[in-house]
Amino acid sequence: MLVDSHCHLDFPDIQTRLPEVLAAAQAAGVGRLVTISTHVARYETYKALAEANEAVYFTVGTHPHNAAEEPNVPASRLVELSAHPRCIGIGEAGLDYHYDKSPRDVQRKVFRTHIEAARETGLPLVIHARNADEDMIEILSNEMEQGRFRAVLHCFSSGEKLAQVGVELGLYVSFSGILTFRNSEEIRQIAAAVRHDRLLVETDAPYLAPVPFRGKTNEPAYVAHTAHVLANVVGVTDSEIARITTENFYRLFSKAAQADTVREQAGSP
């Protein structure tokens, strides 16, 4: 089984054809999907998607693009909302200095709030990092000294140093369709150096469709293509990379592991 550890099932390009998208994912061997929050205000939408589909889990949080829209959501609110049995993570939150859609100081404040919630709940933080490597390293290092928390650097497209520091701090690193792009040799080299027990795969659908679908709407089924390239990069078989990344997913998102164990015991798929 493969897991798409990061997608956006609520975005129109996917939500309007959700049954077809979920069926294609299942046919491709993608057994679990995590639909990721970009606005706390859309919590009910994410919750409904997960409650209606046994293969789907969700997170709660504010994307850095939207930090200025939700600058004052307290950690206590994130903690409260994350108590839902199918909510398995905090975020995505982080820093995006490429688009700068929210002021950088607000992004940093909101990011630290999400770290606080991840630390309090024990749930993993889904981190968005783009063109902000130095500030990201500083915040992660400082916050980890204040108290440990679990996290994943999602859709990794940053520099080697951030990947190294992240793994040293105990974080996971997730690779998307970017890994398959012809001009992504540096990202492939970074992926090859990441410890196997810290690797995840994702789509970030509907964005960043992997080769051979580049330029089209991405969807969870396509995570198999990213996993295939990752397998080649790290020197293992496709089945082995599926095992590695799925085991890593359940280790990081332990709430999903517990829920799936209960479902298996009850005879659910």
C-alpha positions as CSV (number, residue, x, y, z in Angstrom):
1,M,0.0,0.0,0.0
2,L,1.0,3.6,-0.7
3,V,-0.1,6.6,1.3
4,D,-0.6,10.1,-0.2
5,S,0.5,11.9,2.9
6,H,-0.5,15.4,1.6
7,C,-3.3,16.4,-0.8
8,H,-6.1,18.9,-0.9
9,L,-9.3,17.1,-1.6
10,D,-11.4,20.2,-0.9
11,F,-9.9,22.2,-3.8
12,P,-12.3,22.5,-6.8
13,D,-10.2,20.6,-9.3
14,I,-10.6,17.5,-7.1
15,Q,-13.7,18.0,-5.1
16,T,-15.9,18.3,-8.2
17,R,-14.9,14.7,-9.2
18,L,-14.1,13.2,-5.8
19,P,-15.6,9.7,-6.3
20,E,-13.6,9.3,-9.5
21,V,-10.4,10.6,-7.8
22,L,-10.8,8.3,-4.8
23,A,-11.5,5.2,-7.1
24,A,-8.4,5.9,-9.1
25,A,-6.3,6.2,-6.0
26,Q,-7.6,2.9,-4.7
27,A,-6.9,1.2,-8.1
28,A,-3.3,2.6,-8.0
29,G,-2.7,1.0,-4.6
30,V,-3.0,4.3,-2.6
31,G,-4.8,3.1,0.5
32,R,-4.7,6.2,2.7
33,L,-4.9,9.9,1.9
34,V,-4.5,13.0,4.2
35,T,-6.4,16.0,3.1
36,I,-4.5,19.0,4.5
37,S,-5.9,22.1,6.1
38,T,-5.1,25.6,4.6
39,H,-7.7,27.5,6.7
40,V,-8.9,26.7,10.2
41,A,-12.2,28.3,9.1
42,R,-12.7,25.4,6.6
43,Y,-12.4,22.8,9.4
44,E,-15.9,21.5,8.9
45,T,-15.1,20.8,5.2
46,Y,-12.0,18.7,6.0
47,K,-13.9,16.9,8.7
48,A,-16.8,16.0,6.4
49,L,-14.4,14.7,3.8
50,A,-12.7,12.4,6.3
51,E,-16.0,11.2,7.9
52,A,-17.5,10.4,4.5
53,N,-14.4,8.4,3.2
54,E,-12.7,5.7,5.2
55,A,-9.4,6.1,3.3
56,V,-9.2,9.8,4.2
57,Y,-7.7,11.6,7.3
58,F,-7.3,15.3,7.8
59,T,-5.4,18.0,9.6
60,V,-6.2,21.4,11.1
61,G,-4.1,24.5,10.6
62,T,-3.4,27.7,8.6
63,H,-1.2,27.8,5.5
64,P,1.4,30.6,5.5
65,H,-0.3,32.2,2.5
66,N,-3.4,32.6,4.8
67,A,-1.7,33.6,8.0
68,A,-2.8,37.2,7.7
69,E,-6.4,36.0,7.4
70,E,-6.1,33.9,10.6
71,P,-3.4,35.6,12.6
72,N,-4.8,35.1,16.0
73,V,-6.1,31.5,16.2
74,P,-4.7,30.3,19.5
75,A,-2.9,27.0,20.0
76,S,-5.7,26.0,22.4
77,R,-8.2,26.2,19.5
78,L,-6.0,24.0,17.3
79,V,-5.7,21.5,20.2
80,E,-9.4,21.5,20.6
81,L,-10.2,20.9,17.0
82,S,-7.5,18.3,16.6
83,A,-9.3,16.0,19.1
84,H,-11.6,14.7,16.3
85,P,-10.7,11.0,15.8
86,R,-9.9,11.5,12.1
87,C,-7.7,14.6,12.6
88,I,-4.2,13.3,12.7
89,G,-2.0,16.3,12.3
90,I,-1.5,20.1,12.8
91,G,-1.0,22.4,9.8
92,E,0.0,22.9,7.1
93,A,1.9,25.9,8.6
94,G,5.2,27.4,8.0
95,L,7.0,30.1,6.0
96,D,6.7,31.1,2.3
97,Y,9.0,33.9,1.3
98,H,8.5,33.2,-2.4
99,Y,5.0,34.6,-2.7
100,D,4.9,36.6,0.6
101,K,1.1,36.5,0.6
102,S,1.2,37.2,4.3
103,P,3.7,39.5,6.2
104,R,6.7,37.5,7.2
105,D,6.4,38.5,10.9
106,V,2.8,37.2,10.9
107,Q,3.9,34.0,9.2
108,R,6.5,33.4,11.9
109,K,4.0,34.1,14.7
110,V,1.4,31.7,13.3
111,F,4.0,29.1,12.6
112,R,5.2,29.2,16.3
113,T,1.6,28.9,17.4
114,H,1.2,25.7,15.3
115,I,4.4,24.3,16.8
116,E,2.9,24.9,20.3
117,A,-0.2,23.0,19.3
118,A,1.9,20.1,17.9
119,R,3.9,20.0,21.0
120,E,0.8,20.0,23.3
121,T,-1.1,17.4,21.3
122,G,1.8,15.1,20.3
123,L,0.4,15.2,16.7
124,P,2.9,15.9,13.9
125,L,3.2,19.3,12.4
126,V,3.0,19.5,8.6
127,I,5.5,22.2,7.6
128,H,5.4,24.3,4.5
129,A,8.8,25.8,3.7
130,R,9.6,27.8,0.6
131,N,12.6,30.2,0.1
132,A,12.9,30.6,3.9
133,D,15.6,28.1,4.8
134,E,17.5,30.2,7.3
135,D,14.5,31.4,9.2
136,M,13.0,27.9,9.1
137,I,16.2,26.4,10.5
138,E,16.4,29.0,13.2
139,I,12.8,28.6,14.3
140,L,12.9,24.8,14.3
141,S,16.1,24.7,16.2
142,N,15.0,27.2,18.8
143,E,11.6,25.7,19.2
144,M,12.9,22.1,19.5
145,E,15.1,23.4,22.4
146,Q,11.9,24.6,24.1
147,G,10.3,21.2,23.9
148,R,10.4,18.4,21.3
149,F,7.6,18.0,18.7
150,R,7.1,15.8,15.6
151,A,7.0,17.2,12.1
152,V,7.4,16.7,8.4
153,L,8.9,19.0,5.8
154,H,6.3,18.6,3.2
155,C,6.8,18.9,-0.6
156,F,10.5,19.3,-0.1
157,S,12.0,21.9,-2.5
158,S,14.5,23.6,-0.2
159,G,18.2,23.3,0.2
160,E,20.4,20.5,1.5
161,K,21.1,22.2,4.8
162,L,17.4,22.4,5.8
163,A,17.0,18.7,5.0
164,Q,20.0,17.8,7.0
165,V,19.0,19.9,10.0
166,G,15.4,18.7,9.8
167,V,16.5,15.0,10.0
168,E,19.0,15.8,12.8
169,L,16.0,17.3,14.7
170,G,14.0,14.2,14.1
171,L,11.8,15.5,11.3
172,Y,10.6,13.6,8.3
173,V,11.0,14.8,4.7
174,S,8.3,14.3,2.1
175,F,8.8,14.4,-1.6
176,S,6.2,15.3,-4.2
177,G,6.1,15.3,-8.0
178,I,8.9,17.8,-8.1
179,L,11.2,14.9,-7.5
180,T,10.3,13.6,-11.0
181,F,11.0,16.8,-12.9
182,R,13.9,16.9,-15.3
183,N,15.5,19.9,-13.7
184,S,15.2,18.6,-10.1
185,E,18.5,16.7,-9.9
186,E,19.5,18.6,-6.7
187,I,16.2,17.5,-5.0
188,R,16.9,13.9,-6.1
189,Q,20.4,14.1,-4.6
190,I,18.9,15.4,-1.3
191,A,16.4,12.6,-1.3
192,A,19.1,10.0,-1.8
193,A,20.9,11.3,1.3
194,V,17.8,11.2,3.6
195,R,17.7,8.3,6.0
196,H,15.2,5.7,4.8
197,D,13.3,5.9,8.0
198,R,12.5,9.6,7.4
199,L,11.1,9.4,3.9
200,L,7.5,10.1,2.9
201,V,5.8,10.6,-0.5
202,E,2.9,12.9,-1.4
203,T,1.2,14.6,-4.3
204,D,0.2,18.0,-2.9
205,A,-2.7,17.5,-5.4
206,P,-4.1,19.3,-7.3
207,Y,-0.6,20.8,-7.8
208,L,2.7,19.5,-9.1
209,A,1.6,16.5,-11.1
210,P,4.6,14.2,-11.6
211,V,6.0,13.1,-14.9
212,P,4.3,11.9,-17.1
213,F,1.4,14.0,-16.1
214,R,3.2,17.3,-15.6
215,G,1.1,20.3,-16.5
216,K,-2.2,18.4,-15.7
217,T,-4.3,18.4,-12.6
218,N,-2.5,16.3,-10.0
219,E,-4.4,13.6,-8.0
220,P,-3.6,11.1,-5.3
221,A,-3.3,8.1,-7.7
222,Y,-0.2,9.8,-9.2
223,V,1.8,9.4,-6.0
224,A,2.8,6.0,-7.4
225,H,4.9,7.8,-10.0
226,T,6.7,9.8,-7.4
227,A,7.3,6.7,-5.3
228,H,8.7,4.9,-8.4
229,V,11.3,7.7,-8.9
230,L,12.1,7.8,-5.2
231,A,12.7,4.1,-5.3
232,N,15.2,4.5,-8.1
233,V,16.9,7.4,-6.3
234,V,17.4,5.5,-3.1
235,G,18.2,2.2,-4.8
236,V,15.3,0.0,-3.7
237,T,12.3,-1.6,-5.5
238,D,8.9,-0.1,-5.9
239,S,7.5,-2.5,-3.4
240,E,10.2,-1.7,-0.9
241,I,9.7,2.1,-1.2
242,A,5.9,1.5,-0.6
243,R,6.7,-0.5,2.5
244,I,9.3,2.1,3.8
245,T,7.1,5.2,3.2
246,T,3.9,3.6,4.6
247,E,5.7,2.4,7.7
248,N,7.2,5.9,8.1
249,F,3.7,7.4,7.6
250,Y,2.2,5.3,10.4
251,R,5.2,6.0,12.7
252,L,4.8,9.7,12.3
253,F,1.0,9.9,12.1
254,S,0.6,7.4,14.9
255,K,-3.1,8.5,15.5
256,A,-3.9,7.1,12.0
257,A,-2.0,3.8,12.9
258,Q,-4.1,3.4,16.0
259,A,-7.4,4.2,14.1
260,D,-6.5,1.7,11.3
261,T,-5.6,-1.0,13.8
262,V,-9.1,-0.6,15.4
263,R,-10.7,-0.7,12.0
264,E,-8.8,-3.9,11.0
265,Q,-9.8,-5.6,14.2
266,A,-13.4,-4.6,13.4
267,G,-13.1,-6.0,9.9
268,S,-13.1,-2.7,7.9
269,P,-10.8,-2.2,4.9
